[in-house]
Amino acid sequence: EKVKKILEIGVDRGESLLLWEQYFPNAEIHGLDINKECEKFNKDRVKIHIGDQSDQEFLNNFGKQNKFFDIIIDDGSHIHDHIIKSFTSLYPYLNNKGYYVVEDVINNYDTTNFFIRYAYGINYYPTNKATIDEPGYKSFDLKNCDDIRNVVGLNFYRHLIFVKKGFNPEENPFKNIIKDQFIY
């Protein structure tokens, strides 16, 4: 009952929108799909938006116009590049303590590896010699680490990934890593 706003990427036949509408009785349900026929699901608390999840500019504008969500579910194209564009564009518009869910990551190892890097931020324990040469830092791209500081939970289930947004402690070095440098 505390959930007030949900976004699901991938409307398809609208079944999950009905489920969310019943399960979250106080929530405004937003559906995003590339297919204009999905507009027929617009009603009461259900708001349909037509757009392409592979279009970063569209996603950025969508986030700015419709912020802030308690839950964002990506059940769209299931293509790695689209998943990452959606996450990096819309995660900033997820409320603190909200959940970002990626569905159907079956055999999608690129996506799984992208989200595994968040475990490093969650599990980091500061040392007096922390550098990006420590184990684990070498295996992922350091150019997009700012969002790691806002992840407090990461769960992998069969074909599902859940990311919980929150505040990591100040000593978390990922807020400062941009290039090959000492953290402290």
C-alpha positions in Angstrom: 0.0 0.0 0.0 3.0 2.3 0.3 4.0 2.0 -3.3 2.7 5.1 -5.1 4.3 4.9 -8.6 5.4 2.0 -10.8 6.9 1.9 -14.3 6.9 -1.2 -16.4 8.9 -1.2 -19.6 7.2 -3.6 -22.0 3.4 -3.6 -22.0 2.7 -6.3 -24.6 -0.9 -7.5 -23.9 -1.3 -5.6 -20.7 -1.7 -8.5 -18.3 1.0 -7.4 -15.9 -0.5 -3.9 -15.8 -3.7 -5.4 -14.4 -1.7 -7.4 -11.9 0.2 -4.3 -10.6 -3.1 -2.4 -10.5 -4.6 -5.0 -8.2 -1.5 -5.7 -6.1 -0.6 -2.1 -5.6 -4.0 -0.4 -4.9 -2.6 3.1 -4.2 -0.1 3.2 -7.1 -0.1 5.0 -10.4 0.9 2.4 -13.0 3.0 3.6 -15.9 3.6 1.3 -18.9 6.2 2.1 -21.6 6.1 0.3 -25.0 7.1 0.9 -28.6 3.8 -0.4 -29.9 1.1 2.3 -30.3 -1.6 -0.3 -29.9 -0.8 -0.4 -26.2 -2.4 3.0 -25.7 -5.7 1.1 -25.4 -4.7 0.1 -21.9 -4.8 3.8 -20.7 -7.4 4.1 -17.9 -7.8 5.4 -14.4 -4.5 4.8 -12.6 -2.8 3.2 -15.7 -0.8 5.6 -17.9 0.6 4.3 -21.2 3.7 6.0 -22.8 4.8 5.2 -26.3 8.6 5.2 -26.9 11.6 3.1 -27.7 13.8 1.9 -24.9 16.8 1.9 -27.2 16.5 5.6 -27.6 18.6 7.2 -24.8 17.3 10.7 -25.4 13.7 9.6 -25.2 14.5 7.7 -21.9 16.2 10.7 -20.4 13.3 13.0 -21.3 10.8 10.4 -20.0 12.6 10.2 -16.7 12.7 14.0 -16.3 8.9 14.3 -17.1 7.6 11.4 -15.0 9.9 11.1 -12.0 10.0 9.5 -9.3 9.1 5.8 -9.2 9.0 3.4 -6.3 9.5 0.4 -8.7 10.8 0.2 -12.2 10.5 -3.1 -14.1 12.3 -3.8 -17.3 10.4 -6.4 -19.2 11.0 -4.8 -22.6 13.1 -6.0 -25.5 15.5 -8.1 -23.3 18.4 -6.8 -25.5 21.5 -6.0 -23.4 22.1 -2.6 -24.9 18.5 -1.6 -24.3 18.5 -2.9 -20.7 21.6 -0.8 -19.9 20.3 2.3 -21.6 17.1 2.0 -19.7 18.8 1.4 -16.4 21.4 4.2 -16.7 18.7 6.6 -17.9 15.9 5.8 -15.5 17.7 4.6 -12.3 18.2 8.3 -11.2 14.4 8.6 -11.2 13.9 5.7 -8.8 13.0 6.7 -5.3 15.4 6.0 -2.4 14.5 2.5 -1.1 12.9 1.7 -4.5 13.5 -1.4 -6.6 14.7 -1.7 -10.2 13.9 -5.1 -11.6 15.2 -6.6 -14.8 13.2 -9.6 -16.1 14.2 -12.4 -18.4 18.0 -12.3 -18.3 18.1 -15.8 -19.6 21.6 -16.5 -21.0 22.2 -12.7 -21.0 25.7 -12.8 -19.5 26.6 -9.3 -20.6 23.7 -7.9 -18.6 24.5 -10.2 -15.6 28.1 -9.1 -15.7 27.0 -5.4 -15.8 25.0 -5.8 -12.6 27.6 -7.9 -10.8 29.8 -4.9 -10.7 27.3 -3.4 -8.2 28.2 -6.1 -5.7 31.7 -4.6 -5.4 30.2 -1.3 -4.3 27.9 -3.0 -1.8 30.6 -5.2 -0.3 33.5 -2.8 -0.3 35.3 -2.4 3.0 37.7 0.5 3.1 41.4 -0.1 3.6 44.2 2.4 3.9 45.6 1.5 0.5 42.5 1.2 -1.6 43.2 1.6 -5.3 41.5 0.3 -8.4 44.3 -2.3 -8.5 42.6 -4.2 -5.7 40.9 -7.5 -6.7 37.6 -7.0 -8.5 38.3 -3.5 -9.8 40.0 -4.7 -13.0 37.0 -6.6 -14.4 34.6 -3.8 -15.2 34.4 -0.4 -16.8 35.1 2.3 -14.4 33.6 5.1 -16.5 30.1 4.7 -15.1 30.4 4.1 -11.3 28.6 7.0 -9.9 25.3 5.1 -9.6 27.0 2.3 -7.5 27.1 4.5 -4.5 23.3 4.5 -4.5 22.8 0.7 -4.5 22.3 -1.1 -1.1 20.9 -4.4 -2.3 21.4 -6.7 -5.3 19.6 -10.0 -5.7 19.9 -12.4 -8.5 17.1 -14.9 -9.0 16.5 -17.3 -11.8 16.2 -15.0 -14.8 15.6 -11.9 -12.6 17.8 -9.2 -11.1 16.6 -6.9 -8.3 18.5 -3.7 -7.5 17.6 -1.8 -4.3 18.4 1.9 -4.3 19.6 3.5 -1.1 22.6 5.3 0.3 26.0 3.7 0.8 28.4 5.0 3.4 30.7 7.9 2.7 33.8 5.7 2.7 32.5 3.9 -0.4 35.2 4.6 -3.0 33.0 4.2 -6.0 31.7 7.7 -5.7 35.2 8.9 -6.5 36.5 6.5 -9.1 36.6 7.9 -12.5 40.0 7.1 -13.8 43.1 5.1 -12.7 43.9 6.9 -9.4 44.3 6.4 -5.7 41.0 6.6 -3.8 42.5 8.0 -0.6 
